[in-house]
Amino acid sequence: MSKPLEGIKIIDFTHVQAGPACTQLLAWFGADVIKVERPGSGDVTRTQLRDIPDVDALYFTMLNSNKKSLTLDTKKPEGKEVLEKLIKESDVMVENFGPGALDRMGFPWQYIKELNPKMILASVKGFSDGHHYDDLKVYENVAQCAGGAASTTGFWDGPPTISAAALGDSNTGMHLAIGILTALIGRDKTGKGQKVAVSMQDSVLNLCRVKLRDQQRLDRLGYLEEYPQYPHGEFSDVVPRGGNAGGGGQPGWVLKCKGWETDPNSYIYFTIQGHAWAPICRAIGKPEWIEDANYNTATARQPHIFDIFKTIEEWLADKTKFEAVDILRKFDIPCAPVLTMKELANDPSLRESGTITEVAHKERGSYLTVGSPIKFSDMKPEITASPLLGEHTDEVLESLGYSSAQIANLHQQQAV
């Protein structure tokens, strides 16, 4: 079966996580992604956090599946010539260099556009162009702080907290993929390429929009009724950290289950929605709460919310997190077990759906990686191993019209 992005050639000038996450997604959907890497070293994540000596690290393999690897020294004339030819024949170039790096390389946007007027140049930035911090180097946790996630995550009596989810990196890559696909559709209509840029700060903030909502409500009201601080606590003039409270106006909390004393993940997340109040009362053996004026509305429940959660925890005390969820889902109560990465890795449903997949690698053997989180009715993306450094160099050069002698000479020049 042909894939939707077959025929789209992408020059992948990215490294580490944000850019590679973007180009990997496009490769899953059929794009021909050529990862351009420095001869002899390649993407820095090939060697970061290795678990097997002298073999590409999982950090690299899990962000670069379905791609080709071309080693190229763009500082040398021969390398620049190859890149020029590649630009002329490609549809998209994706980069996450520091500001001005492409210009110093000799490939400013104006020149790229001259080589290929249909080219889409897609960039990951730390901050948007013109931002007063646009010269700052940005990593995952920096982006979470700059985008508002850290200040609103954690407990009110502790410091700002970083999420383990890659809100700055992979999230930015997903946003950039949307931008690239939009630009490709736009090109079909206009015949012209364009620049697409996504900043890590902007991408994090986009995921924090409910907190921006809350800031405006707080400015107007002076309090936020769905936060644990209400009604007994105090609010300052900024959105507080809310612990494990839900962000959508439905009270929720992480609650202990059987075995929590020895297992730090024996918990469930439990949400109290208005329409589910009666089923919740029946499920936990408190049917008298259904009509009790102290509990039968969200406003009435809020002053007692932690007493309610304590009662639910008492009901959970003799149930594992899986047993509890199996009972609660029969009552249509929003909840979930707190799943560990080990439990997720071994989840048969995730294996069956392709969300987690096992891939064979030429050097490290098989490894687990994430598959496409996007599901299609007529396509199931096949996940293949990440490329070895320079594995497809000759193949790419041949496709650009280089002879065997020219390829050998290029290898020799790059080795010097």
C-alpha positions as semicolon CSV with decimal commas, in nm:
position;residue;x (nm);y (nm);z (nm)
1;M;0,000;0,000;0,000
2;S;0,136;0,340;-0,093
3;K;0,170;0,590;0,189
4;P;0,035;0,946;0,174
5;L;0,376;1,116;0,186
6;E;0,550;0,894;-0,068
7;G;0,728;1,113;-0,323
8;I;0,806;1,384;-0,067
9;K;1,181;1,414;-0,014
10;I;1,299;1,573;0,311
11;I;1,649;1,690;0,402
12;D;1,679;1,628;0,774
13;F;1,937;1,867;0,916
14;T;1,819;1,810;1,272
15;H;1,971;1,657;1,582
16;V;1,880;1,552;1,938
17;Q;1,499;1,540;1,983
18;A;1,266;1,818;1,863
19;G;1,367;1,809;1,495
20;P;1,417;1,431;1,471
21;A;1,075;1,371;1,630
22;C;0,921;1,582;1,353
23;T;1,102;1,415;1,065
24;Q;1,050;1,065;1,208
25;L;0,674;1,122;1,209
26;L;0,685;1,227;0,843
27;A;0,904;0,926;0,759
28;W;0,647;0,693;0,919
29;F;0,388;0,833;0,681
30;G;0,597;0,768;0,372
31;A;0,830;1,066;0,323
32;D;1,184;0,993;0,204
33;V;1,380;1,145;0,494
34;I;1,754;1,186;0,439
35;K;1,932;1,262;0,764
36;V;2,245;1,467;0,693
37;E;2,515;1,394;0,949
38;R;2,872;1,491;1,018
39;P;3,120;1,224;0,898
40;G;3,271;1,023;1,181
41;S;3,034;1,137;1,455
42;G;2,681;1,208;1,335
43;D;2,394;1,309;1,560
44;V;2,521;1,354;1,917
45;T;2,249;1,123;2,048
46;R;2,415;0,826;1,878
47;T;2,655;0,819;2,172
48;Q;2,448;0,969;2,455
49;L;2,326;0,742;2,737
50;R;2,454;0,427;2,570
51;D;2,353;0,091;2,714
52;I;2,571;-0,111;2,471
53;P;2,930;0,003;2,402
54;D;3,003;0,127;2,049
55;V;2,642;0,082;1,936
56;D;2,392;0,358;1,859
57;A;2,216;0,461;2,178
58;L;1,841;0,413;2,225
59;Y;1,817;0,793;2,240
60;F;1,907;0,795;1,871
61;T;1,729;0,481;1,754
62;M;1,394;0,586;1,902
63;L;1,394;0,922;1,721
64;N;1,531;0,827;1,381
65;S;1,347;0,521;1,255
66;N;1,251;0,492;0,887
67;K;1,521;0,741;0,779
68;K;1,831;0,730;0,560
69;S;2,170;0,856;0,679
70;L;2,393;1,064;0,452
71;T;2,730;1,172;0,589
72;L;2,834;1,507;0,447
73;D;3,093;1,769;0,538
74;T;2,919;2,089;0,435
75;K;3,228;2,294;0,526
76;K;3,406;2,161;0,219
77;P;3,326;2,259;-0,142
78;E;3,246;1,900;-0,235
79;G;2,996;1,875;0,049
80;K;2,834;2,206;-0,042
81;E;2,794;2,087;-0,400
82;V;2,614;1,773;-0,286
83;L;2,384;1,976;-0,063
84;E;2,303;2,215;-0,349
85;K;2,201;1,923;-0,568
86;L;1,998;1,771;-0,287
87;I;1,814;2,099;-0,226
88;K;1,720;2,121;-0,595
89;E;1,560;1,777;-0,580
90;S;1,393;1,794;-0,238
91;D;1,067;1,931;-0,108
92;V;1,148;2,016;0,253
93;M;1,454;2,101;0,460
94;V;1,417;2,073;0,837
95;E;1,678;2,223;1,071
96;N;1,724;2,301;1,437
97;F;2,063;2,474;1,430
98;G;2,133;2,778;1,640
99;P;2,040;3,122;1,503
100;G;2,240;3,212;1,189
101;A;2,401;2,868;1,147
102;L;2,256;2,809;0,799
103;D;2,371;3,154;0,690
104;R;2,725;3,082;0,811
105;M;2,713;2,750;0,628
106;G;2,650;2,942;0,308
107;F;2,285;2,848;0,274
108;P;2,069;3,145;0,377
109;W;1,697;3,126;0,297
110;Q;1,735;3,352;-0,006
111;Y;1,993;3,118;-0,162
112;I;1,789;2,806;-0,080
113;K;1,491;2,970;-0,247
114;E;1,700;3,048;-0,555
115;L;1,811;2,685;-0,580
116;N;1,454;2,560;-0,536
117;P;1,162;2,806;-0,533
118;K;0,933;2,527;-0,414
119;M;1,144;2,442;-0,111
120;I;0,987;2,452;0,235
121;L;1,243;2,543;0,501
122;A;1,120;2,431;0,842
123;S;1,298;2,537;1,160
124;V;1,284;2,459;1,530
125;K;1,371;2,760;1,742
126;G;1,402;2,814;2,116
127;F;1,214;3,144;2,096
128;S;1,036;3,309;1,806
129;D;1,233;3,541;1,579
130;G;1,250;3,886;1,732
131;H;1,190;3,764;2,086
132;H;1,422;3,931;2,338
133;Y;1,558;3,586;2,431
134;D;1,602;3,462;2,073
135;D;1,980;3,425;2,125
136;L;1,938;3,182;2,418
137;K;2,023;2,816;2,377
138;V;1,714;2,613;2,470
139;Y;1,675;2,256;2,591
140;E;1,370;2,064;2,710
141;N;1,355;2,190;3,067
142;V;1,443;2,545;2,964
143;A;1,143;2,542;2,729
144;Q;0,912;2,409;3,001
145;C;1,013;2,696;3,227
146;A;0,991;2,960;2,954
147;G;0,655;2,833;2,830
148;G;0,473;2,841;3,164
149;A;0,453;2,467;3,229
150;A;0,697;2,453;3,521
151;S;0,542;2,741;3,718
152;T;0,203;2,568;3,714
153;T;0,326;2,212;3,781
154;G;0,389;2,057;4,123
155;F;0,254;2,127;4,470
156;W;0,189;2,468;4,616
157;D;0,438;2,423;4,900
158;G;0,723;2,316;4,671
159;P;0,928;2,455;4,380
160;P;0,823;2,464;4,015
161;T;0,839;2,114;3,867
162;I;0,945;1,980;3,528
163;S;0,729;1,722;3,353
164;A;0,886;1,399;3,229
165;A;0,687;1,438;2,907
166;A;0,888;1,608;2,631
167;L;0,672;1,920;2,619
168;G;0,958;2,127;2,482
169;D;1,115;1,879;2,242
170;S;0,881;1,618;2,092
171;N;0,582;1,848;2,132
172;T;0,759;2,115;1,925
173;G;0,842;1,852;1,665
174;M;0,475;1,758;1,636
175;H;0,380;2,123;1,590
176;L;0,645;2,161;1,321
177;A;0,517;1,852;1,138
178;I;0,173;2,014;1,123
179;G;0,334;2,332;0,987
180;I;0,522;2,139;0,719
181;L;0,213;1,951;0,603
182;T;0,019;2,277;0,592
183;A;0,294;2,439;0,383
184;L;0,295;2,143;0,144
185;I;-0,080;2,180;0,090
186;G;-0,030;2,553;0,044
187;R;0,240;2,487;-0,215
188;D;-0,002;2,270;-0,412
189;K;-0,222;2,578;-0,444
190;T;0,041;2,846;-0,505
191;G;0,339;2,659;-0,647
192;K;0,565;2,837;-0,398
193;G;0,762;2,721;-0,100
194;Q;0,797;2,913;0,224
195;K;0,966;2,924;0,563
196;V;0,796;2,753;0,857
197;A;0,921;2,805;1,212
198;V;0,804;2,675;1,548
199;S;0,955;2,786;1,876
200;M;0,982;2,563;2,181
201;Q;0,845;2,835;2,407
202;D;0,539;2,880;2,184
203;S;0,474;2,506;2,166
204;V;0,484;2,465;2,544
205;L;0,258;2,766;2,591
206;N;0,013;2,620;2,338
207;L;-0,025;2,318;2,568
208;C;-0,067;2,548;2,868
209;R;-0,360;2,744;2,727
210;V;-0,589;2,639;3,012
211;K;-0,345;2,800;3,253
212;L;-0,356;3,120;3,048
213;R;-0,733;3,092;3,077
214;D;-0,697;3,058;3,453
215;Q;-0,469;3,362;3,475
216;Q;-0,738;3,579;3,319
217;R;-1,005;3,434;3,548
218;L;-0,780;3,491;3,849
219;D;-0,718;3,852;3,742
220;R;-1,092;3,910;3,734
221;L;-1,210;3,706;4,035
222;G;-0,913;3,683;4,269
223;Y;-0,963;3,308;4,318
224;L;-0,997;2,984;4,118
225;E;-1,270;2,765;4,257
226;E;-1,151;2,437;4,103
227;Y;-0,802;2,460;4,258
228;P;-0,727;2,284;4,591
229;Q;-0,652;2,623;4,749
230;Y;-1,022;2,712;4,729
231;P;-1,206;2,787;4,951
232;H;-0,973;2,765;5,251
233;G;-0,639;2,871;5,101
234;E;-0,505;3,198;4,967
235;F;-0,434;3,306;4,610
236;S;-0,164;3,545;4,491
237;D;-0,191;3,728;4,160
238;V;-0,047;3,438;3,953
239;V;-0,187;3,094;3,868
240;P;-0,073;2,862;4,148
241;R;0,054;2,508;4,137
242;G;-0,240;2,278;4,186
243;G;-0,081;1,947;4,279
244;N;-0,273;1,669;4,107
245;A;-0,590;1,868;4,052
246;G;-0,754;1,848;3,711
247;G;-0,718;2,143;3,478
248;G;-1,066;2,132;3,326
249;G;-1,288;2,219;3,619
250;Q;-1,352;1,858;3,724
251;P;-1,194;1,777;4,066
252;G;-0,944;1,493;4,044
253;W;-0,660;1,350;4,249
254;V;-0,406;1,068;4,263
255;L;-0,526;0,819;4,525
256;K;-0,352;0,534;4,706
257;C;-0,442;0,174;4,631
258;K;-0,350;-0,157;4,792
259;G;0,029;-0,194;4,814
260;W;0,120;0,173;4,800
261;E;0,347;0,133;5,104
262;T;0,597;-0,071;4,899
263;D;0,504;0,017;4,542
264;P;0,539;0,389;4,461
265;N;0,303;0,349;4,166
266;S;0,011;0,174;4,337
267;Y;-0,220;0,466;4,268
268;I;-0,508;0,560;4,044
269;Y;-0,621;0,896;3,913
270;F;-0,982;0,955;4,011
271;T;-1,201;1,229;3,865
272;I;-1,527;1,354;4,014
273;Q;-1,750;1,476;3,734
274;G;-2,094;1,616;3,810
275;H;-2,286;1,366;3,599
276;A;-2,088;1,081;3,756
277;W;-2,157;1,179;4,117
278;A;-2,440;0,931;4,173
279;P;-2,245;0,639;4,019
280;I;-1,941;0,733;4,231
281;C;-2,150;0,723;4,547
282;R;-2,292;0,383;4,455
283;A;-1,949;0,245;4,359
284;I;-1,782;0,338;4,689
285;G;-2,078;0,241;4,907
286;K;-2,199;0,592;4,993
287;P;-2,546;0,609;4,833
288;E;-2,660;0,853;5,104
289;W;-2,432;1,119;4,954
290;I;-2,636;1,133;4,632
291;E;-2,905;1,360;4,779
292;D;-2,705;1,504;5,069
293;A;-2,704;1,884;5,042
294;N;-2,340;1,887;5,155
295;Y;-2,238;1,682;4,851
296;N;-2,499;1,686;4,574
297;T;-2,355;1,982;4,379
298;A;-2,003;2,067;4,270
299;T;-2,013;2,388;4,473
300;A;-2,125;2,203;4,784
301;R;-1,858;1,936;4,740
302;Q;-1,560;2,167;4,694
303;P;-1,508;2,253;5,065
304;H;-1,517;1,879;5,142
305;I;-1,321;1,757;4,841
306;F;-1,026;1,617;5,034
307;D;-1,257;1,444;5,280
308;I;-1,427;1,284;4,980
309;F;-1,093;1,171;4,838
310;K;-0,998;1,029;5,180
311;T;-1,318;0,824;5,186
312;I;-1,246;0,696;4,835
313;E;-0,894;0,599;4,944
314;E;-1,042;0,399;5,232
315;W;-1,254;0,215;4,974
316;L;-0,939;0,157;4,763
317;A;-0,733;0,020;5,053
318;D;-0,799;-0,348;4,974
319;K;-0,792;-0,315;4,595
320;T;-0,498;-0,302;4,356
321;K;-0,498;-0,020;4,103
322;F;-0,609;-0,261;3,831
323;E;-0,888;-0,411;4,041
324;A;-1,011;-0,064;4,132
325;V;-1,024;0,057;3,772
326;D;-1,202;-0,261;3,662
327;I;-1,475;-0,188;3,915
328;L;-1,498;0,186;3,852
329;R;-1,514;0,167;3,475
330;K;-1,835;-0,035;3,504
331;F;-1,984;0,276;3,663
332;D;-1,847;0,498;3,382
333;I;-1,625;0,687;3,628
334;P;-1,324;0,868;3,472
335;C;-1,014;0,705;3,620
336;A;-0,690;0,531;3,527
337;P;-0,414;0,332;3,695
338;V;-0,081;0,510;3,732
339;L;0,113;0,301;3,482
340;T;0,490;0,257;3,493
341;M;0,707;0,250;3,182
342;K;0,762;-0,123;3,243
343;E;0,387;-0,185;3,250
344;L;0,341;0,019;2,934
345;A;0,625;-0,161;2,757
346;N;0,456;-0,495;2,825
347;D;0,098;-0,383;2,757
348;P;-0,049;-0,622;2,495
349;S;-0,301;-0,363;2,378
350;L;-0,027;-0,112;2,300
351;R;0,172;-0,379;2,118
352;E;-0,131;-0,481;1,915
353;S;-0,216;-0,123;1,815
354;G;0,144;-0,043;1,719
355;T;0,175;0,230;1,980
356;I;0,476;0,037;2,112
357;T;0,663;-0,176;1,864
358;E;0,967;-0,402;1,857
359;V;1,223;-0,325;1,587
360;A;1,522;-0,525;1,464
361;H;1,850;-0,329;1,448
362;K;2,162;-0,440;1,261
363;E;2,394;-0,388;1,556
364;R;2,195;-0,376;1,880
365;G;1,943;-0,651;1,799
366;S;1,578;-0,585;1,876
367;Y;1,460;-0,289;2,079
368;L;1,132;-0,129;2,175
369;T;1,028;0,205;2,039
370;V;0,717;0,414;2,009
371;G;0,505;0,376;1,699
372;S;0,264;0,619;1,544
373;P;0,023;0,771;1,799
374;I;-0,199;0,861;1,502
375;K;-0,417;0,578;1,377
376;F;-0,563;0,548;1,027
377;S;-0,841;0,327;0,893
378;D;-0,654;0,245;0,570
379;M;-0,291;0,258;0,678
380;K;-0,077;0,114;0,954
381;P;0,268;0,276;0,950
382;E;0,553;0,027;0,948
383;I;0,835;0,120;1,185
384;T;1,184;0,026;1,065
385;A;1,520;0,061;1,238
386;S;1,718;0,380;1,254
387;P;2,006;0,398;1,003
388;L;2,370;0,336;1,084
389;L;2,591;0,641;1,042
390;G;2,633;0,704;0,669
391;E;2,450;0,385;0,580
392;H;2,280;0,538;0,275
393;T;2,549;0,781;0,160
394;D;2,632;0,597;-0,161
395;E;2,265;0,536;-0,238
396;V;2,179;0,906;-0,203
397;L;2,480;1,018;-0,406
398;E;2,394;0,775;-0,685
399;S;2,039;0,913;-0,692
400;L;2,191;1,260;-0,743
401;G;2,385;1,136;-1,049
402;Y;2,728;1,077;-0,896
403;S;2,941;0,805;-1,057
404;S;3,128;0,540;-0,859
405;A;3,454;0,728;-0,912
406;Q;3,302;1,057;-0,795
407;I;3,158;0,888;-0,486
408;A;3,496;0,736;-0,401
409;N;3,661;1,075;-0,443
410;L;3,402;1,240;-0,221
411;H;3,463;0,983;0,052
412;Q;3,834;1,052;0,025
413;Q;3,786;1,429;0,048
414;Q;3,562;1,398;0,355
415;A;3,812;1,170;0,528
416;V;4,087;1,429;0,496
